[in-house]
Amino acid sequence: MIYNFTNSFEWSIVSPFLPIFFYELVGNSFFILSIVNSLPAVLSVIMGLIWARISDSYGKRKPFILLSIITGIITTFLLSYVEDAWQLLLLRISGVFTGAAGGAAFSALLSSTFKERRGRMMGFYSALGLLGGISGNILSAYFYNNYGMRATLRAIAVAKIIPLALILVIRDEPERQGRIELRRAIKEALRFPHLPSSFWRVYAVRSVLVLPGSLGGSILAVYFVKFLGGSNELWALVSAVTTLMGMAVIPYGYLADRVSARLMFTLAGLGWTILYAGYYLSRDPYIFALFFIVPVWPAFHVTYRKALMDVSDYCERATLFAIEGLISTIYGSILGLVGGYLADTITPRNLLALSSALALLGAVTAYLLLRGDANF
């Protein structure tokens, strides 16, 4: 819980303006930006699956999480010296080989720790992360305007020592009986993994619901500042308020333990339909902000994470989260490339209208595909 708060606080100091920083580095091109984001992301999840298989076979999580954090410290510091798109792409690609070691391992550690009332536990866990995010968002414009992104990145790299220390004191209970050597774990990791059919069912719903965010979500920061004329300070405030509204994960978590995932997913799709329509209709940053702060994403987030945790009880945990991350990133990267191309060709505003229509499709898909399924 404390790790989540601390890590979120540090990341949220740079996250509101990092898309703008990258956008300027790549020469103000949405398409090139989507390439810079997509290629490292795809490589990351491929490496993440390899590391996850080793973690499941080895039965431990902490060594892989620590390796990932150390990599993050180094790459964040070096990011502050990047000057162009090629350097940015090279740095991000080089960092994923060991940086990908901790993602699925941490999700597995989380799932094995939260075994009861997962909806509400994930609600409180996410809420602490949001509190850290709110604190960082509030400070983000101050750091960006007074110190610049490069100096802020160097400070964040140093501050990441705190999450590193917190992971060191977290208890890691092996999920395998008996001892196993790392060499044997690597050999066992080469076996082809098997996932339950329930995973593929819920993932099919997820793949449609994320269409709006995958296509149009990445342009929102740039659209707000560059196209609607919102100030840096206003965007930082909107980010902070949006994060604060994300505290809805707590009641959503309780609700996810009581009602079906089908209903939660359907409502999330309908909510996104309204929000993206609002983005499209907005003519100034203040109206846009009123729609932006409405907390729809927490309902989807807590429901989907709970569903994955429930499925992970019947298979190798880290492997499930790694495969989910692999196909999600490849899928999202393809959509990101398409979204970047569409933003450059049909304009960002028209892309938001398309995203609204796709959100409605997601709501209908969730309602129909999970109908009659007792698990969801």
C-alpha positions in Angstrom: 0.0 0.0 0.0 2.8 2.5 1.0 4.8 1.5 -2.1 1.9 2.3 -4.3 1.4 5.7 -2.7 5.1 6.6 -3.0 5.6 5.3 -6.5 2.4 7.1 -7.8 3.5 10.4 -6.1 6.8 10.4 -7.9 5.5 9.4 -11.3 2.6 11.9 -11.2 5.1 14.8 -10.9 6.2 14.3 -14.5 3.3 12.4 -16.0 1.0 15.3 -16.9 3.7 17.0 -19.1 5.7 14.0 -20.2 3.5 13.5 -23.4 4.1 17.2 -24.3 7.9 16.7 -23.6 7.9 13.7 -26.0 5.7 15.5 -28.5 8.3 18.3 -28.8 11.2 15.9 -28.9 9.7 14.1 -32.0 9.1 17.3 -33.9 5.4 17.8 -33.1 4.2 14.7 -34.9 1.5 12.5 -33.4 2.5 9.6 -35.8 6.2 9.6 -34.9 5.2 9.9 -31.2 3.0 6.8 -31.6 6.0 4.9 -33.1 8.3 6.0 -30.2 5.7 4.8 -27.7 4.7 1.6 -29.5 7.9 -0.1 -30.4 9.4 -0.1 -26.8 6.0 -1.1 -25.4 5.8 -4.2 -27.6 9.3 -5.3 -26.8 8.6 -4.7 -23.1 5.7 -7.1 -22.9 7.6 -9.8 -24.9 10.4 -9.5 -22.4 7.8 -9.3 -19.6 6.4 -12.7 -20.6 9.9 -14.3 -20.5 10.6 -12.8 -17.0 7.1 -13.8 -15.8 7.6 -17.5 -16.8 10.9 -17.5 -15.0 9.3 -15.9 -11.9 6.5 -18.5 -11.9 9.0 -21.3 -12.2 11.3 -19.9 -9.6 8.4 -19.2 -7.2 9.7 -15.8 -6.0 8.8 -12.2 -7.0 11.1 -9.7 -5.2 14.3 -10.2 -7.2 12.5 -9.4 -10.4 10.7 -6.3 -9.0 14.0 -4.9 -7.7 15.7 -5.4 -11.0 12.9 -3.5 -12.7 13.1 -0.6 -10.3 16.9 -0.3 -10.6 16.5 -0.2 -14.4 13.9 2.5 -14.0 16.2 4.7 -11.9 18.9 4.5 -14.6 16.6 5.2 -17.6 14.8 8.0 -15.9 18.1 9.8 -15.2 19.3 9.3 -18.8 16.0 10.4 -20.2 16.8 13.9 -18.9 19.6 14.2 -21.4 17.7 13.0 -24.5 17.7 15.5 -27.4 15.7 14.0 -30.3 13.4 11.2 -31.3 16.1 8.6 -32.1 17.8 9.0 -28.7 14.4 8.8 -27.1 13.6 5.6 -29.0 17.0 4.0 -28.3 16.8 4.7 -24.6 13.3 3.4 -24.2 14.2 0.2 -26.1 17.4 -0.5 -24.2 15.6 -0.1 -20.9 12.9 -2.7 -21.5 15.2 -5.7 -21.4 15.6 -5.7 -17.6 12.9 -3.1 -16.9 10.2 -5.5 -17.9 11.2 -8.0 -15.2 9.0 -6.5 -12.5 5.6 -5.9 -14.0 4.0 -9.3 -13.9 5.9 -10.3 -10.8 4.5 -7.4 -8.9 0.9 -8.2 -10.1 1.5 -11.8 -8.9 2.7 -10.6 -5.5 -0.3 -8.4 -5.3 -2.8 -11.2 -6.2 -1.2 -13.6 -3.7 -1.5 -11.0 -1.0 -5.1 -9.9 -1.7 -7.0 -13.1 -1.5 -10.2 -12.0 0.2 -12.7 -9.3 -0.9 -10.5 -8.4 -3.8 -12.9 -5.7 -5.1 -12.7 -3.5 -2.0 -9.0 -4.3 -1.3 -8.2 -3.2 -4.9 -10.3 -0.1 -4.2 -8.3 0.9 -1.2 -5.0 0.0 -2.9 -5.9 2.1 -5.9 -7.1 4.9 -3.7 -3.7 5.2 -2.0 -2.1 5.3 -5.4 -4.5 8.1 -6.4 -3.7 10.1 -3.3 0.0 9.9 -4.3 -1.0 10.9 -7.8 -3.0 13.9 -6.6 -0.1 15.1 -4.6 2.3 14.8 -7.5 -0.2 16.4 -10.0 -0.5 19.5 -7.7 3.3 19.9 -7.8 3.8 19.1 -11.5 3.2 22.5 -13.0 5.4 24.1 -10.4 8.3 21.8 -11.2 7.7 22.0 -15.0 7.6 25.8 -15.0 10.4 26.5 -12.5 12.8 23.7 -13.1 11.9 22.2 -16.5 11.3 18.6 -17.4 14.9 17.6 -17.5 15.8 18.7 -14.0 12.6 17.2 -12.7 13.4 13.8 -14.3 16.8 13.8 -12.5 15.2 14.5 -9.2 12.6 11.7 -9.7 15.4 9.3 -10.6 17.0 9.9 -7.2 13.7 9.7 -5.4 13.0 6.3 -6.8 15.4 4.9 -4.2 12.4 5.1 -1.7 10.2 2.6 -3.6 13.3 0.4 -4.0 13.8 0.4 -0.2 10.1 -0.4 0.4 10.2 -3.4 -1.9 13.2 -4.7 0.1 11.1 -4.9 3.3 8.0 -6.5 1.7 7.6 -10.2 2.6 7.8 -12.5 -0.4 6.3 -15.9 0.3 7.4 -18.5 -2.3 4.4 -20.0 -4.2 6.3 -23.2 -5.0 6.9 -26.2 -2.6 10.5 -26.9 -2.1 13.6 -25.2 -3.5 14.3 -24.7 -7.1 17.4 -23.4 -8.9 17.2 -20.4 -11.1 18.7 -22.5 -14.0 15.9 -25.0 -13.7 13.4 -22.2 -13.4 14.5 -20.8 -16.8 14.2 -24.3 -18.3 10.7 -24.7 -17.0 9.8 -21.3 -18.2 10.1 -22.4 -21.8 7.0 -24.6 -21.5 4.0 -23.4 -23.4 1.6 -21.7 -20.9 -2.1 -22.5 -20.6 -4.8 -20.0 -19.6 -8.4 -20.7 -18.6 -11.2 -20.1 -21.1 -12.7 -17.6 -18.7 -9.7 -15.3 -19.3 -10.3 -15.1 -23.0 -14.0 -14.3 -22.5 -13.4 -11.4 -20.2 -10.5 -10.2 -22.3 -12.7 -10.1 -25.4 -14.9 -7.6 -23.6 -11.9 -5.6 -22.5 -10.5 -5.4 -26.0 -13.6 -3.5 -27.2 -14.0 -1.3 -24.2 -10.5 0.1 -24.5 -10.8 1.1 -28.1 -11.7 4.8 -27.3 -8.8 5.3 -24.9 -6.3 3.4 -27.2 -7.2 5.6 -30.2 -8.0 8.9 -28.7 -6.7 8.9 -25.1 -3.1 9.6 -25.9 -3.9 13.0 -27.6 -5.9 14.5 -24.7 -3.0 16.3 -23.0 -1.8 17.8 -26.3 -5.3 18.6 -27.4 -6.1 20.4 -24.2 -2.9 22.6 -24.2 -2.1 23.0 -28.0 -5.6 23.0 -29.6 -8.0 24.3 -26.9 -5.5 26.8 -25.5 -5.4 25.5 -21.9 -2.5 26.7 -19.8 0.0 24.4 -18.2 -1.2 25.3 -14.7 -4.8 24.6 -15.7 -3.9 21.2 -17.1 -2.0 20.3 -13.9 -5.1 21.3 -11.9 -7.4 19.2 -14.1 -5.0 16.3 -13.8 -5.1 16.6 -10.0 -8.9 16.9 -9.8 -9.3 13.9 -12.2 -7.0 11.9 -9.9 -8.9 13.0 -6.9 -12.2 11.9 -8.5 -10.5 8.6 -9.1 -11.1 8.0 -5.4 -14.4 6.5 -6.6 -12.4 3.3 -6.8 -13.4 2.7 -3.2 -17.2 2.6 -3.7 -16.7 1.0 -7.1 -14.6 -1.7 -5.3 -17.4 -2.5 -2.9 -19.8 -2.5 -5.8 -17.6 -4.9 -7.8 -17.9 -7.4 -5.0 -21.7 -7.2 -5.0 -22.8 -7.0 -8.7 -21.7 -8.7 -11.9 -18.7 -7.7 -14.0 -21.1 -7.6 -16.9 -23.0 -4.8 -15.4 -19.9 -2.9 -14.3 -18.4 -3.1 -17.8 -21.6 -2.1 -19.5 -21.9 1.0 -17.3 -18.3 1.9 -18.0 -18.8 1.7 -21.7 -21.9 4.0 -21.5 -20.0 6.4 -19.4 -17.2 6.7 -21.9 -19.7 7.2 -24.6 -20.9 10.4 -22.9 -17.4 11.6 -22.0 -15.9 11.4 -25.4 -19.0 13.0 -26.9 -18.4 15.8 -24.4 -14.8 16.1 -25.4 -15.8 16.4 -29.0 -18.4 19.1 -28.3 -16.2 21.2 -26.1 -15.0 24.5 -27.5 -12.9 25.7 -24.6 -10.7 24.1 -22.0 -13.1 24.7 -19.1 -16.0 22.8 -20.6 -13.5 20.0 -21.7 -12.3 19.8 -18.1 -15.8 19.4 -16.7 -16.1 16.2 -18.7 -12.6 15.1 -18.1 -12.9 14.9 -14.4 -15.9 12.5 -14.4 -14.7 9.2 -12.9 -15.6 6.5 -15.4 -12.3 4.8 -15.6 -12.2 3.6 -12.0 -15.2 1.4 -12.5 -13.6 -0.4 -15.4 -10.2 -0.5 -13.7 -11.3 -2.1 -10.4 -13.6 -4.5 -12.2 -11.1 -5.7 -14.7 -8.3 -6.1 -12.1 -10.6 -8.1 -9.8 -11.6 -10.4 -12.7 -8.0 -11.0 -13.6 -7.1 -11.8 -10.0 -10.0 -14.3 -9.8 -8.9 -16.0 -12.9 -5.2 -16.1 -11.7 -6.3 -18.4 -8.8 -6.6 -21.2 -11.4 -3.3 -20.8 -13.3 0.3 -19.5 -13.0 -0.2 -15.9 -11.8 2.7 -14.0 -13.3 2.3 -15.8 -16.6 -1.3 -14.8 -16.8 -0.5 -11.1 -16.1 2.4 -11.2 -18.5 0.3 -12.7 -21.4 -2.4 -10.2 -20.7 0.2 -7.4 -20.8 1.7 -8.8 -24.0 -1.5 -9.0 -26.0 -2.8 -5.8 -24.5 0.3 -3.9 -25.5 0.5 -5.2 -29.0 -3.1 -4.5 -29.4 -2.8 -1.1 -27.9 0.3 -0.2 -29.9 -1.4 -1.1 -33.2 -4.4 1.1 -32.1 -2.0 3.8 -31.0 -0.4 3.9 -34.4 -3.8 4.1 -36.0 -4.9 6.8 -33.6 -1.8 8.9 -34.2 -2.4 8.6 -38.0 -6.0 9.5 -37.6 -5.2 12.5 -35.4 -2.9 13.8 -38.0 -5.3 13.2 -40.9 -8.9 13.7 -39.7 -7.9 16.1 -36.9 -7.9 15.2 -33.1 -11.4 16.6 -32.6 -13.0 14.2 -35.2 -11.0 11.3 -33.6 -12.8 12.1 -30.3 -16.2 11.7 -32.0 -15.1 8.3 -33.4 -14.0 7.3 -29.9 -17.5 8.1 -28.5 -19.1 5.8 -31.0 -16.6 3.0 -30.2 -17.3 3.4 -26.5 -21.0 2.7 -27.2 -20.0 -0.4 -29.1 -18.0 -1.5 -26.1 -21.0 -1.2 -23.8 -23.2 -3.3 -26.1 -20.4 -5.9 -26.5 -20.1 -6.3 -22.7 -23.8 -6.6 -22.2 -24.2 -9.3 -24.9 -21.0 -11.3 -24.6 -21.2 -11.9 -20.8 -24.9 -12.6 -20.7 -25.7 -15.8 -18.9 -22.1 -16.3 -17.7 -22.1 -17.1 -14.0 -18.4 -16.3 -13.5 -18.9 -12.7 -14.7 
